[in-house]
Amino acid sequence: MEQLTRKERLVLGLIPAGCKQAVHKRRLAELTGLSEREAREIIYHLVVEHGLPIGSSTEPGAGGYFIITSAEDMEIATRHLRPRAVKIFKRARALEKIAQSMFDRHFKLVLDK
């Protein structure tokens, strides 16, 4: 925890345990004085750089961020990620094709591993 910045600690301290207690990014922004975008970027950093189990849900009326405490929380946190990722890759591939036809030039937008 000592590796976290003041803002990271502030945001983390406001994220409740369990998906049923999820806090919306708008509320996080209100409580911290950060923009919703900055709060979202801090949460991304907490997960990706610090390995903290923070999930999110897009469920209507119950969406928001939460600390993953169970397999059910993990399922809820990851359920919406794959469909979003697939749509992003499809859009990037479509833009690659459009770039080829518009500019007669190959743009590599999607990384192949």
N, C-alpha and C positions, 0 to 999 in steps of 0.2 A: 504494500500500500504506500510505502514511502516514495515509490517511484512515480506515483501519480501526481499530476499538477493539482493546484488548488481547485480549478474548474472541474477537473475529472473527479476529484473527491466529492465536490459539491453535487454533481450530477449523480454519481454512483450512490451517494447517501440518500437520494430521493427516489430511487428505484425500488419498488417493493418486491418482496419474494412471492413467487407464484403468479401464474397467468390470470387468476381470478381477481388479482389486485392491481393489474396493469395500470400504469399512469401514461396518459396521452402526452405527446411531445409538446402540445400547446400548454399543458399544465406545467410541465418541466420548465418551459421557457418563462412562464409567469413566475414560478417559484425561484428561479435562478437569475432572472434578468438577462438571460441569453436569448438570442434569436432561436427559433425552432431549428433552423439550419445548423447553427453552431451546436445546439444540444445533440442533434442527430449525428453530426460529425464526431463529437466527443464520444458518443456511445459506440460508433463504428470503431474508433481508436481503442476504446476499452475492450472491445471484443477481439479485434484483429491483432492489436499490438500487445495487449496485456493478458489476453486469454481468459477474460472474465465471461461467465455464462449469462449474458444478457440476451434475452429473446424479445421478440416483438410479435404482436398479433394484429391482424387487420380485421378482426371480427367486428361487425357493426355494433356500435354501442358499448363494446368492451375492448376495443383496440388500445394498444399502447405498449410500453416497455415494462419488462419484469425480469427478475432474477430467476433463472431456470433452476428449479429444485427437484424436478421429477422427470421421469420418462415422458409423462403426459405433457408437461411444460415444453420439453424438447420437441415433441411432435407438433405442438401448436406453433412453436417458434420457427420451425423449418418448413411447415406445410405450404406456406405462401411463397417461399423463396425460389423453388424450382420453376414454377410457372412464370414468375417474373423474369428469371434468368433466361428461360427459353424465348420469351418474347423479345428480350433485349438482343439476344443473338440473332434472331430472325430479322429484326430491324437492321442490325449492323450488316448482315449478309445482303439484305435488299439494297442498302446504301452502297455497298461495294459494287453491286451490279449496276446501279444507277450511275455511279462514278465512272465505271468502265464505258457505258454507252454515252454519257455526256462529255467526257473528257478524253476518251480513248486512252485511258490510263488506269492501271490497276492500283487500287487503294486497299491495303490490308488492314481492316478494322477489327477483325476477329482473330484472336491468337489461336493457332493450332498447337496442341501439345503432343 
